[in-house]
Amino acid sequence: QLQLVESGGGLVQAGGSLRLSCAALGRTLSSDDRGWFRQAPGKEREFVTGIKRSGGRTDYADSVKGRFTISRDNAKNTVYLQMNSLKPEDTAVYYCAARTGFSTMVARTRGNYEYWGQGTQVTVSS
């Protein structure tokens, strides 16, 4: 079965940067669309960004556009989330997700993703 393993979370001051990784086991990286979601305490899990299996199309939530960058490395079977200019409101558990279904646009809803990682905590201090 496909397994997703996130890493790279931690504590950072506002304005700092973190780079999250999502390693996919059991499938090649390019065979699945990938998405990043986050969930803060007391809030719903929300879409952050996504990337098509080809890597040619990406999408970002308005709240992170211009600050976050999603990318993929087929050789390492890994998707990355580069987070810059972090804000306290970015504090959340970040989840990597994968889907095998086809869609032209990046999926923004949780129900469209079949596989989920365990999550990694990102904490941004003021």
N, C-alpha and C positions, 0 to 999 in steps of 0.2 A: 504494500500500500504506500501511497505517497505520504511522506512525512516532511513537515516544515519546521525548521529549527531557527528561532530568532536569537540574535545576540547583539551586543553593543549598547544596550541601555545603561543608564546610570544617572548620576547627579551632575548638573551643570548650572552655572550661573546664567542669568538672563543675558542674551547677546552672544552666548557661546554656541558651540556646534557639537553635534554628535552624528555618528554614522552607524546606522543599524544594518544588520545583515540578515538575510533569510535564505538559508541553505535548503534546497529541495533534494530529498532523498527518494529514490525509487522511480523518479522521472527525470528526464532532461529538462533543463530550465526553459528552453524554448518551446516546449510542448504544451505549456499552460500559461494562461493569463495570470497575472499576479496583482494583488492589491494590498495596500496597507490601510488598516483601520485603527482607531484608537478609542479608548474608553476611559473617561475620567470618573472619579467617584461621584455617584449620584446622577450621572448622565448616561445617555444612550451611546452605544458604540457607533461611531461615525466614520464615514469614508474620509480618507486622507489623500490617497493617490493610487493610481493604478497604471499598469503597463501591459500592452498586448504582448502575446507570445513572440511576435516578430521583433518587438522592441521599437517598432516604427511609430507607435502612437501612445501617448501618455495623457493623463488627465489629473487635475489637482483640485482639491477643495479650495474655495476662495480664501479661506483662512490661512492657507499655507502657500498659496501661489506666490512665486518669487523668492521664497525662502527655502523650500524643500525641493529636492530633486531625486527622482526615482531612476534607477538604472539596472541593467542586468549584465551578468558576465556568464556566457554560456560555458566557457572552459571550466569555471568554478561551480557551475550549476547554482548560482547564487544571485539573488536580487538585493539591491542596496537602497537604503533611504538616507540620503545626505540631508541633514537638518541644520540649517544655519539661522542666525539671528533668532535664536530660541527665546520664547516668551513664557512667563509663568503659566499662561493658559494652555500651553502645549503639554503640560504635565498630564500624563495618562499612561495606561498600559497600551503598548503598541502591538498589534497583531498582524502577522503576515497571513495572507489568504491566497488560495489558488483555485482556478476553475478550468475545467476542460471543455465546457460548452462554448459554442461559437457566438460571437457578437461582433459587429463592426466597431461599435464604440466601447470604451472602457466601462465596465459595470460598476455602478456606484452603490448598489444595495447588497446587504449582507447575504440575502437569500440566494444570490447568484453564485456564491462561492462555496465550493464543496469541501475544501480542505483548509484547516486552520492550524497555525502554530500555537504554542503555549503562551505567547506574549512575553514582552520584555518591558520593564518599568523605565519610564523616562520622567525625571523630576527636574524641573527648572525653578531655581530659586530667584527671588527678587533681588 
